[in-house]
């Protein structure tokens, strides 16, 4: 069973390249629009997992080191606000990862602007301007990270001109996805932020590098092990959107690889996550439904990792890209959600033989 997760890449918004992010959030416009994508790195094998879970270990407070009113400050605050509300622990700033993330953001900005790149990637090409190091792990190592640190990365962009709005926009886009959402609220402990302000022909670049230092095994190019880092209580259940969350996006952000290629215009994904760092802690699903306040059922696809297939409903679809981590189940609506509508989600399943049942409501935004 794969016990680590790798990052995928969101389609990006950039001026002058015909590029768009389907649901970056926050509104705004760019001078041109079309979609480009980049592929995700492969997952790595996992270290052994304990049969008895240690106690929960979560960071409850993290100091924002960035200057108020800047993109990095907005990103740091938005990520930690959501993680705190979700109950998965806040992230502390890592200046070394800040340097690595900024180096990659600069590389992307420069090479999108000069036409060398038309798609986001976590990997850099050594012959291009502002090359720093090939992979997220290599960039962290070059910046001074410990050789034992695992590093993952999330990349996106925003066309909004205000730095704070752009930072929030980048985080919103990541949350409105499948793979990026699961990565952004995983077990990492530290965060590094690279942000380049919008220019006349290129959007703001947002690079989030996350790290874990207390894991065993050999770090891979772009991976965070679920067996280390911040762990919820064994009985805890996290879900997205949050209970009573308002202003929820209507549609899923485009990302590559596409988690639901059979759905033309997917709605905002829903996620249920449990702790999965010990043997037998796979989350299976018997039902996952969504209904509007009128009582109408919302058609959707239940997406599960490979290890959850046994014991789950036959209606569930195994993630073909192998990027969903254990302990995670998604429901992806087959069409965008209705605006200004209250929805109720109901999940039923099991974790390590124990029932997992949760029902919650949220409301969508006006557009």
N, C-alpha and C positions, 0 to 999 in steps of 0.2 A: 504493500500500500504506500502510495506517495504521501509523505508527511510534510512536504514543503509546498510553497506556492510561488509561481513565477508571475511577473507582471506582463500584461499586454499593453498595447498602445492605443490611446484614444485618437480618433481622427481629429485633425487640428483646424483651428481658425487662423488664417494668416492672410494679410493683404497682399495682393499682387501675384498670388499663386493659384487662384481658383481653389481654395481649400475651405472646408467647412466642418464644424463639429455639430452634429445633428441636434444635440440638446445640451449645449454648454451651460445654459442657465444664465439668468441675469439680464438677458436681452442684449441689445447692442447690434451693430452691423459691421461688416467689413467690405472693402471695396470690391471684392470678388468672392465667389463661392462655388465650391465643388468638393468632392471628397478625396482625401488621400489617406493611406493607412500604412502601417508597418507591422511586421510580424513579431510575435513574442518569442523570447528564448525558451528553450526546453526546460522542464522541471528536473530537479536533481533527486537522487535517492536520499532516504532519511536515516538519521541515527535511530538507535533502538528506543522504544517508548516504554515508560514505566507502567506497571500494572496497577499501581496505587497512586492516585493523583496527589501531588502536594497541595498545600493550602493556596487559596487565591492570592495573587500578588499583583496589585494594580497601583499605578501612580495616580494620586488623587489631585495633585497640583503641580503645575509647571510654569515657570516664569517666562514670559514673552520677552526675549532680548532685543527685539527689533524696534526700530524707530516707529512711533505711531504715525499712521497715515501712509505707510509704505505697503507695497504688495506683500513682502515677506511677513510683515506684522499681521496683515489680514489673513493670510494663509495659515499661519501658526495659530491664531485665535480661532479660526473657523474649524480647523481640523480638531483641535483639542476640545472645543465646545461640543462638537458632535460626538466625539469618542467618549467624553465624560457622560453625556446624556445617555449614550448607548450602554455604558457600564463596562467598557473594555479598557479603560485606563488612558491617561493622557501621555503625551510624548514630550520628552525633554529635548531642548535644542542641543545639537552637536555641531560646534563650530567647524570641525573637520569635514563633516558631511555637508555643511553649508558651502564650504569651498568647492567640494567635488560637484555639488549640484549646480552651483553658479557657473563652474567651468563648462558643464554640459549645456546649460541654458544659453551661454554665450556662443558656444559652438553651433547650436541650432539656429540662433538668431542670425549670426553672420552668414551661415551657409544656406539658409532659406532666402536671405536678402540677395545674395549673389547668384542664386539659381543652382547652386551645387546640390541642394536637397529639395525634394518635393514631397517627402514623407518623413514623419517622425520615426526615430529609431533610438533604442537604448545604446546601440553600439556606434562608435565613432570611426571614421575612416582616416587613417594616419596621413594621407596626402592632402587632406582638406585644411583650409585655414582654421586656426584656433583649436586644432586637435589637442586634446589633453591626455586621454587614455581610452582604450577601446571599450571597456565595459563598465557598468556601475561599480563593480567590485574593484576593478583596476584603478578607477578614478579615486575611489575612497582610499585605496592603499597608497596611491601617489600623494594624496593630500595629507597622509599621516595616520590613517586608521590602523588599529591593531590588526595583525595578521589573522587573528581568530574571529574577527567581526564579520557577521553575515550582513549583507547589504541588498536591499531591494529598491526599486525605483518606479515612480509614476511620473508621466510626462503629459502635459496638455498645454493649452494656450487660451488666451482671451483677447477679443478685439476691443474691449472697453477701454476708454481713455483714462479714466480715473484709476489710480493705482490700487486703492482699497477695493473699489468695485471689481477690478480685474482679478485681484487675489481671491475675493469671494467667489467670483465667477468660475475660476479654475477649480476650486474645491467643489462647488455645486456640480460641475460637469462630472467630476470623478465619482461623486455620490450617486449620480443618476445612471450608473452603469452596473455591470455584473462583475467582471474581473477586477476592475479598478476599485470598486466598492469593497469587495472582499479583501483586497490587499490593503486598503487604507484603514480598515478597522480590524486588522489582524493583531498578531502578538508582538509586533515590534515595540521597542522601548524608546528609541531616539529618532529625531527628525532633523534633516538638513534641507534647506530651502534655497533654490536658485531661481531668481526672478529678473527678467530683463524688461524694462518698460517699453511700451508700444512706441513704434517709430512711424514715419510717414508711409512705409510700405510693408511693415511686418508687425504682427500682433505681439502682445506680451507673452513671453515664454515662461512657463511654470514647471519647474523640475523639483520633485519631492523625493529625496533619498531617505530611506528609513533603515535602522540598524538594530541588531541584536548581538550582544557580546557574551551572553552566558550559555551559548549552545555548544554541544559537542559536534565533532565531525569537521569536515573540510568545507569552508565557504565556497559557494558556487558563484557564477558570474552575476546572477540577479535573482536572489532567493532569500526568503526569510523562513526559518524552520518553525513549524507550529508547536514543536515540543519544547520550546524555550520562550524567553521573553515574558510578556505580561499574560497572566492566565486568570480567567474568570473563575468563580466558584463552580464546582462540578454540577450544581443544580441550577445555575443561572442560564437564562435564555435571552439572547439579544436579538432584536429585530429592527429592520428598516423597511419603510419609514418608522419613525418613533411613534409611540402612542400619543395621540392627539396632536401630532405634528401638522402644521398648517402650511399652505403655500407649496405643497409638494408638486414637483414637476409632472407634466402629463406624459412625457415620452422618454425613452431610453436614449442615452448618449451613444453615438456611434463609436465602436471600438473595434480594434483588430487584434487577434482574429475575432470574428463575429461569433458570440456565444449562441445566437439563435438565427442562423442563416435562413431558416424556413419561414421566419416572420418578417414581412416586408416593412411594417411600421410598428415596431414594438412599443408598448407603453412602459411607464416607469417601473423598473424591476422592484420586487419585494424580496427581502432576505430574512431568513431565520438562521441564527448561528449559536452553537453550543461549544463548550470546551471539548477539545479533541486531542489533547496531548498524551493521553494514556491509551493502552491497548483496549480495544473493544468500544471505544467512545464514538464510533461512527454514528451520525444522525441519519436515521431512516425516516421516510415520510409515507403516511397512509392517505393523507388528504391535505390539500393546501388550496383554499378557496378565497375569492374576493367578490364582494357584493356591494352594490351602490346603495345609497340611502333609500332608493325606491324599491329595493329588494331584487334588482336585476343582477344576475350572476355575470361576472366578467370572465370571458374565455381567456385561458392562458396556458402556458407551457411550464410544467414543473421541471426544473433543471437540477440534477444531482451529480456529485462526484462518483467515479467508478465504484468506490468501495461501498456506496450506499445502495447499490442496485438490489442486492439480496436483502429482502425485508421491506422494500419500498413498494408502493403501488406500481402496477404495470404501466400506468399512465405516465410515470416519471420518465424523463429523457436523460440519459447519461451524457455528461459534458464531453462532446467529441474532441475538444481541444486539450482535455486533461489539465485544465488550469484551476478548477474549483478545488479548494482545500477540503479535507475531511471536516465534518461537523458543520457543513454549510449547505443550505437548500435555498433555491431561488424559485420564485414564481414570476414569469415574464408575461404580462398581458399581450394578447395578440393584436391590440390596437391601442393608440394613445388613450389615456384616461380622459374623462369629461372634465371640463373646467369647473371650478367652484362647486365641487361635489364631495360629500363625505362618503368614505368607503370603509368597510369592515373586512378585515382579513382574519381568517381562521386556519390555524395549523394544527395538525395532529400527527404524531410520529413517536419514535422511540430513540433513546440514547442509551446504549449499553444495556438494553432490556427494560429501562425505566421509561414510563410514558412521558412524552413532552407535548403539552397542549397549551396553546396560547391564542387568545383572540384580542384584537386591538383595532382601533379606528384612527383614521387620519383624513385630512381634507386637502384637496388639490388647489393650486393657485388659479388665477383667472385666465392665464394664458401660458 
